[in-house]
Amino acid sequence: MAHLTRRRVVTTALATAAAGAFIPAQAAAATPTVNTRPRGPRPLARAHAHNDYLHRRPLHDALAHGFTSVEADIFLVDGHLLVAHEAESLDPARTLVSLYLDPLAARARAHHGHVHAGHPAPLQLLIDIKTDGAATYLELDRVLRRYRSLLTRSVHGRVRTGAVTAVVSGDRAARVPMEAQTTRYAFYDGRPEDLGTAAPASFIPLISGNWATSFGWQGTGPFPAAERDRLRTFVAAAHASGQRVRFWGTPDLAGPAREAVWSELVAADVDHLNTDDLAGLERFLRRREPGSGRNG
């Protein structure tokens, strides 16, 4: 009964929302103000904002810290894609369009086709589906097509890079409708068992896994040699297939254990370091990665 009540509240609010809230940035009457100066934080290729929408300024806080990958959980509610961690916190004003797609489109227009001014590498938008994967993906695909000029696409297996690369994670049922498409504006987030299968990087460019499932080490004491070898072998195999690697569930409380794990991930050339602590990961990466300091 409580679920039905929440659904009626969300439905009522959506019904009263202005239709323009779901119009893509290309058709919007007003463009958000964007600082067009080619200054600010140098992008951090490994920085991934886990549950990015929980920050005070979703997307914008991550970009201000130089992050190049952000994650948003979505729920399909009455034809709209709402961003939240749990169904109980759904807010009709917090949509994938309003929090991410419109602001990203505005930045790309202001920065000559780039999300980070002066840096052409695409930003990764990891979209974690929390409701039925197939139905939610079909609505997501409909929305993404309105932003086709912004997005990386795959056409008959050939990838054309845009300012933003959308990668679909979460409910695995999304894979079926995605594989049936010859033109896609999103890609699939694989799991470790997908490594070495016939699925190409043009469909699965990212392999994500739960750190605790594969590794017992949590940053205290030395990293067991067998686990270090397994990590590096896994990353090398993914890179040989043209795929990137991310682990969720790594230690994320500030302290030596977290930094020890992050150091091993960087040494193994893991592509995305997962965190809720934007400032903490930025400090860590800027101390360790040459050329990643802030622009003056």
N, C-alpha and C positions, 0 to 999 in steps of 0.2 A: 504493500500500500504506500509506504514511504517513497519507493521508487516511482510509482505512478504519480504521486504528488509532485516530486521533483521534475518529472517529465512535463507535467502540465504547466509548471512555473516557467520552465525553459521555453516550451512551445508558445505560451502567451507572450513572453518577452520577445521572442523571435518574430512573432506576428506583428508586434507593434514597432519593431525596428525599421528604420528607413531602408528601402531596397538598395539605396546607394552604398550601404555598408558592404555589399557584396559585389560591387562593380569594380573591375580590375583597375589598377592605377592608370593604365593607358587611357581609360575613358573618364577618369575622375576629373571633376571641374577644377579642383585645386590640388596642387602638388605640395607635399610636405616640405618644409624648409630643411635643406641639407647643406652642411658645410662643405663647400666644393674645393677647399684648399688641399693640395696634395701633401698634407702633413698629418701628424698623429702617429699612433703606434704602428711599427712595422709588423706586418702579419706574421703570425706564428703557425707554421704549417702543421704542427702536431696538436694544436690546442682544440679540444672538443668540449663544448659546454653541454654537459648532461642535464636533462630537465631544464633547459634554458629558460623556459617560460615562467619558472618560479622566481627569477630574479626581479628586482624592483623595476627595471626597464628591460623587458624581454628583447632579445636581439641586440639592442643598442649597447647594453652593458658589455656583452661579449665582444662586440666589434670594437668598443673603446679599449678593451684589453688585448686587442690583436687576434682574437680567435678567428679561425677559418672554418669551423664546423660547429653547428648548433643543432640541438635536438628538441623536437616538439611532439608531445603526445596528442593524438586527436581522437575525438569521438564523433560519430555520425549521429546527429540528432535532427530529425525532421528535415533532412536534406541539407543540413548545414554542418560544416566541419569545425567543431569547437575544441579549443585547446585547454587541457586540464590534466592533472595527474590522476584524479579519481572522479567518478561520476558525481559524487557529492559536492564537488567544487566547480561544477560547470557554470559558466557565465556566458550568456548569449553575446556579450560585447567582445569576448575574447575568442576570436576566430583565427584560423590559419591565415586568412586573407588579411585581416586587420593587424595582427601581430607580426606577420612575417612577409607574406607575398607583396603587399602594397609597399611597406617600407623598403624591401629589397629592390623592388622595381624603381622606386624613387632614387635610391642610391646609385643604381646602375645608370639611370638617366643622367644624374648629376656628375658621375665620375667616368663618363665616356665608356660605358659598358662594363665597368668593374664595380664590385662591391667595396673593396678597399682601394682607395684612390691611388692610381699609379701602379697597381699590382694586378696583373691579368688572371692569375690563377682563380678558378671558381671557388665560391663558398659552398660547402656541403650543407644541405638542409636535410637532416635525418628526420623522417616523419614516422613516428611510432604509432601504429594503428591499434587502438584499444577496443574497438567494436568489430563486428564481423568483417573479416579481411576482404572478402570479395566485394561485398556491397560498398564498403567504405572506400576501397580503391577505385571503384567505378565512379563514385562521386568526386574523389580526389582527381582522377584523370580529367574529368569534365572541367574542374576548376583550373588545373594546371595548363590546360590548352588555351585558356584565356591569357596566360603569361608565356606563351611559346617563345616570344622574342627574348625573354630573360633566361630561359632554361636550357641546360644541356639536354640533347635528345639522342635517341637511337633510332635510326631509320634502316630497316633491313640489316641490323647488326652493325651498321657504321655509326660511330659516335661523333656528334658535332657539339663541340664545347660551347656552353653559354656562361653567363655571369654566375649562375647558381646551378648546382647539381643536386636534384632531389633524389633521395634514396629512401625507399620504403622498408620499414622494419615492423616489428610487432607481430600481429596475427598472421600466421603463415599462409592462410587461405588466399591472401592477395596474390600469391605467385601464379595461380591458375589464369586469371584474366590478364595478368601482365605478360605471361609467356605467349598468350594468343595474339598479342599486338605486333604489328610490323613497324609501327611508329609509336614510340613511347617518350614521355617527358619526365619519366622517373625510372629509377633503377632499383634493384633488389638487394637487400642486406642479407648476405649469406651467413651460414653458421659453419663451424669447423668441419662438419661432415660434408659440406658442399665443396670443400677444397679438393681438387683433383678430379672432380666430376666433369661431365661434358659441358656444363653451363659455362659460357665464356664470360670474360670480364666486361663485355659489352652489355651483359645482363646482370651479372653479380660483380660489381667493381670493389665491393667491400665485404670482408669476412669479420663478423663480430662474434665474440665468445665471452662466456662468464669466466672470469679469472679463477674463481674458487673451484670451478668444475675441473679445470685442467691443472691447476697448480696449488699446492698446499702452502707454499711460502707466502707470508704476509708482511715481509719486510724486516722481520726481527731475526738477527743472526745472519750467517752467510746464506746466500742463495744456493740450494743444492745443485751440484754440477749436472746431475741428470735432468733436473727441471730447466736449468739454463740451456742445456743442449736442445731439449725438446722445444723450448720457446724459439730459439734461433733457427732451428730446422723448419719449424712451422712458418715463421715469417719469411724465410728464404723461399719456401715452396710457394707461398702466396704471391710474392713479388715476381717469381719466375712465371706465374700465370697472369701477371698484370693486375693483380688484386691488392688492395690495401687491407690493413689489419687494425682492429680495435678490440679492446677488452673492456667490459663493464665489470663493476663489482671489485675494482682494485681499492686498496686502502685509501681513504680520502680525508682522514683527520690529520690536521697539520702536525708534523713531527718527523723524526728520523725514519720511521718505518715507511711512511708514504714516500719520502724522498728516495729511499733505497729502492723501492719498487719502480718509481718513475725513472731512476737512473738505469736500472736494468732494461726497462722498456725502450729507452732511448738507445742504449748500447745495442739492443737487438734490432733496432731500426723499425720498431712498431710505429705505424703511421699516425695514429690518433691516441692521445692520452685523455682519458675520461675524467672529468671533475665537475663538482658543484662549486669549487672555490676558484673563481676566475682570477683574482689577484694572486693567489698562492701559486697557481700553475704558471701564470705569466712570469712571476719572479723567478721561478725555477728554470723555465726555458730560456729566459734572457740571460741568465748567468752561465748557461751551458752551451747555447747554440751560437756560433760565430755569426755576426751580421744581423742578429735579431734584436739589437737594441732599439730603443725608441728614437725616432727622428728628432733632430734638434730644431 
